[in-house]
Amino acid sequence: MTDVKNDTAQSDQRTSKGVFFMEPIREYYLEWYESLRSVFAHPRQCILSFITLCMVVFSALMIWRGLTVVTISESPIVVVLSGSMEPCFYRGDLLYLTLHDDEPYRAGDVVVFKIEGKDIPIVHRIIQSHREDNEDYGKGFKLLTKGDNNSANDRSLYAVGQNWILRKHILGKARAFLPFIGMVTILMNEYPLFKFILLGSLALVALTNREG
């Protein structure tokens, strides 16, 4: 009987700890649910919240479009997806790119380029730069790249028969970066459920966040 009582006491203790741990989460979602009910109980407020959410999304798209115009790059912001550029850049770092026509590309510059047949751009450093004329600027050049953390150059990554990176392959030169800001993007790509939870949570917060 003593053993049975001890087991029961331990079980009750574990249960109470579990309830104590889950209680704040339960209260948070109950409060969220009540806020959501309150929003839908007032259609006018719901419509205004939805319009506000659309304006936020539209503003983000306009900022992105403005960056593409200023930088002349189709992807002015990219996320480092691998550790091939460590210790210069780490996985999750956010890079700011430019792609001006008069921009020189010299050995030591970090560029982002795409390979035919591959969807994901590559962030690597130029180790050789050959120009077709004697000028520093211009579109006639051939580049060889390599990751700082790799032992060999990138020719094994290029398309079949390709030995150099040309102007048409380049998305931009790295000008600035923010460390680890892009980890959210990586998590959303690697874990689709996380993406839906995050976007859904942001949408609900935008809809339920109202004064009074």
Salt bridges, closest charged atoms under 4 A:
GLU23 OE2 - ARG26 NH1 3.43
GLU34 OE2 - ARG37 NH1 3.80
GLU74 OE1 - LYS114 NZ 3.50
ASP101 OD1 - ARG167 NH2 3.15
GLU103 OE2 - ARG175 NH2 2.16
ASP109 OD2 - LYS173 NZ 3.34
GLU116 OE2 - LYS168 NZ 3.87
ASP136 OD2 - ARG106 NH2 3.14
ASP136 OD1 - ARG131 NH2 3.56
ASP148 OD2 - ARG125 NH2 2.78
ASP154 OD2 - HIS124 ND1 2.63
GLU190 OE2 - ARG91 NH2 2.19
